[in-house]
Amino acid sequence: MADPVTRSAARWAALIALPVALVAGLIAYRVLSRSGNAPAASPSPAPQATAPVAMPAPSLPVRDALVCQSLVSHLPVTGPAATTWTTVDREVPVAVTVPKSYDAQAQWVIQFAPPVATAIPAISTVPSGCKG
């Protein structure tokens, strides 16, 4: 057994340490719970702008401009009631607009794939999700 002096010192240490630890825990709890009283703001649905954004057209290198002009000169003019399909795997992105009055719009766009693939080189890094 331990001697009486060590036992007495251990008793005093426990009598002092336990209440001090309890008070420190209560203080920490009150401080931390007070800072978290504000309700978290929940995101609420709100209307988003869907109007076109005007942006200046970037200047194209001569070769890209010629490819674009050549392709655009062969496309028909369409109205606002249309769907636009855009390539993402070509050096020069190509947008094809098909009027919504056409049935099977995707089938019309597929007809442009071989000429576009032949005339415009593919980029070396295809965006993720576009690899077959």
N, C-alpha and C positions, 0 to 999 in steps of 0.2 A: 504494500500500500504506500501511497504517497505520504510524505510527511505533512504535518498540519499546516505549515507555512505555505507550501505549494497549493494545498487544497483551499486554503483561505484566499489566496491570490486568484485562483481560478473562479471561486465564487464571486468575488468582487468584480472581476472582469466580465463575467456573465451578467451580473446585475446591472452593470453600466452599459455593456455593448448591446444587449437586447433592446432596451428602451430607445437607445440612440438609433439603432437600425430601424426600428418601427417608426419613429418620428421622421427619419430621413425618407423612408418609403412613402409615408403619407404626404409629405411635402412634394415629393416627385410626382405622385399620382395627381395631386391637385394642380400643380403647374402644367403637367402634360394634358390633363383633361380640360383645363381652361382654354388652352390654345386650340383645341379641336372642336369647340362648341359651334363654330360657324358652319351652317349647312353647306354641303358641297353643291356647287351650281351644276345643275344637270343641263346638258345641251338640249335645246328645244328646236324643233324643226322651224326653219325660216325660209322664205322664198329666196331663191338664188337668181342672179341675173343670167339670162340666157340669150340676150341680144348679141349680135356680132360685135366684135371689138375691132376698131379700125387700127391697122398697123401698117407702117410703111413697108413696101416690098423690099426685100434685100436685093442688092445688086448681084446678078449671077455672072459667073465666069462665061466667057464668049461661047465655049462649047455647050455648056448647059443651056444658055439662052437660045442657041440655035436648035437644040434638040426639043426644047419646050415649044418654041415657035412653030417648028415643023409639025409637031403632034397636035397642037391647039388649032392650027389652020385646017386640019382635017376633021375636027369635031363639030357636031351640030350645035346650034345655040338652043339652050333650054330655059324654061321659066323657073319661077321660085318653087313650084310644087314638084320637087325632084329629090332624089337620093344621091349623095356623092360617095363614091368609093375611091380610096386613095391607096396607092402602093406605098409600102414602107421598106421594101428590100431593094430599091433601085438607087443609082447615084443621083438621079433627079426624080423626086416624088411625082407621080402622075395621078391626077384626080380625074375620075370619069363620073359625069353626072347623068343619071338616067331619070327621065320624067316619071312621076309616080303613076301616070296613066298607063304605062307599059306593064304588061303582065310579066311575071318572072324576071324581075329586074336583074337579078344575079346572073341569069343566063346571058343577058345582053353584055354584061361586063366581062364575062368569061371570054367572049369573042375578042376582046382587046388584049388578053394575056399574051398570046404568041407574038404579035407585033411589038408589044412593049418589051417583052423579054429579049427579042432579037435586037431592037434598036437601042435600048438603054441598058448598059452594063449593071450587074448586081453589085451591091456593096459587099465588102468583105465580112463585116460583122452584122448578121441579121438580128433584129430585135428579138428578145426572148418571147416565146409564144408564137413565133412566126415560122419556126422550123418544122418541117414535115416529118 
